[in-house]
Amino acid sequence: MFSDPLPDGHYLHLFCHILHDWGETDVRQLLYASFAALSSGGWLVDHDMHINSTKTGPLPVSEYSVLLMHSTPGKCWSVGELAAFLKEAGFVDIDCRRTAGDRTAIVARRL
């Protein structure tokens, strides 16, 4: 699953409550695959429960992350961790936007 390329020719990849189920190696592979497949100027959006950049909360997200670490290879990734992975994959204009409840959307653009 993680070694297959993603379909190309699209301007948006939406990961919604996906990355938190996977460990660092798999998350990086998905982000690299997204970068490789997106058209120039395309966007990646990761909508999920993210730990803040200072890793101090929010508390419900931290609690959910503990559950994930018990039952999956993943966790709730911090905004800083995912921003670093995205930058390493080649994305720019990385931003985190609040959505609803304890969810946020990390957006990043492919040049």
Legacy VTK file of the C-alpha trace (Angstrom):
# vtk DataFile Version 3.0
C-alpha trace
ASCII
DATASET POLYDATA
POINTS 111 float
0.000 0.000 0.000
2.665 2.529 0.941
5.000 1.718 -1.942
2.410 2.278 -4.705
2.355 5.716 -6.342
-0.735 7.877 -5.954
-2.684 8.832 -9.093
-1.188 11.931 -10.694
-2.760 14.945 -12.382
-4.742 16.215 -9.383
-4.548 19.524 -7.524
-5.651 18.346 -4.081
-4.953 15.407 -1.834
-7.088 15.242 1.299
-5.961 13.049 4.168
-8.788 13.049 6.727
-8.126 11.136 9.936
-5.624 8.912 8.114
-2.083 9.828 9.153
-2.730 9.313 12.871
-3.016 5.549 12.277
0.541 5.170 10.959
4.101 5.387 12.208
6.663 7.900 11.048
8.072 5.868 8.139
4.633 5.264 6.626
3.518 8.874 7.136
6.651 10.145 5.408
6.081 7.721 2.516
2.505 8.960 2.070
3.618 12.599 2.071
6.407 11.924 -0.428
3.959 10.013 -2.645
1.526 12.921 -2.471
4.212 15.406 -3.449
5.306 13.251 -6.369
1.746 12.857 -7.673
0.344 16.358 -7.193
0.339 18.779 -10.104
2.456 21.917 -9.763
0.577 24.339 -7.507
-1.420 21.493 -5.972
-2.352 21.298 -2.310
-2.213 18.675 0.403
-4.658 18.970 3.310
-4.345 16.846 6.441
-7.546 17.210 8.493
-7.159 15.512 11.837
-6.617 15.952 15.557
-3.119 17.473 15.863
-1.034 18.180 18.930
0.007 21.841 19.010
3.517 22.957 18.037
4.718 23.125 21.649
3.299 19.652 22.392
1.297 20.981 25.351
-2.165 19.992 24.175
-4.998 20.259 23.652
-5.820 17.724 26.342
-8.525 15.790 24.408
-6.127 15.353 21.492
-3.386 14.170 23.830
-5.751 11.661 25.416
-6.805 10.376 21.997
-3.141 10.064 21.033
-2.546 7.738 23.995
-5.394 5.526 22.773
-3.930 5.490 19.245
-0.460 4.569 20.512
-2.005 1.644 22.378
-3.951 0.270 19.399
-2.140 1.430 16.216
1.421 2.174 15.072
0.437 5.865 14.996
-0.369 8.790 17.247
-1.745 12.311 16.976
1.099 14.040 15.179
2.112 17.496 16.288
1.853 20.445 13.947
5.643 20.815 14.160
6.342 17.184 13.319
4.078 17.192 10.272
5.390 20.571 9.111
8.928 19.156 9.211
7.874 16.035 7.269
6.058 18.162 4.677
8.989 20.515 4.251
11.347 17.563 3.864
9.057 16.140 1.156
9.255 19.450 -0.729
6.046 21.234 0.267
5.913 24.987 0.921
3.390 27.448 2.387
2.680 25.067 5.275
-0.033 26.381 7.584
-2.269 25.037 10.337
-5.905 26.148 10.461
-8.481 25.407 13.137
-11.632 23.718 11.907
-14.257 22.280 14.304
-13.942 20.886 17.785
-10.371 19.809 18.448
-9.609 19.345 14.756
-7.206 21.293 12.602
-6.235 21.255 8.954
-2.599 21.397 7.990
-2.332 22.696 4.447
0.764 22.655 2.248
1.433 23.516 -1.395
3.580 21.881 -4.044
5.469 24.364 -6.205
LINES 1 112
111 0 1 2 3 4 5 6 7 8 9 10 11 12 13 14 15 16 17 18 19 20 21 22 23 24 25 26 27 28 29 30 31 32 33 34 35 36 37 38 39 40 41 42 43 44 45 46 47 48 49 50 51 52 53 54 55 56 57 58 59 60 61 62 63 64 65 66 67 68 69 70 71 72 73 74 75 76 77 78 79 80 81 82 83 84 85 86 87 88 89 90 91 92 93 94 95 96 97 98 99 100 101 102 103 104 105 106 107 108 109 110
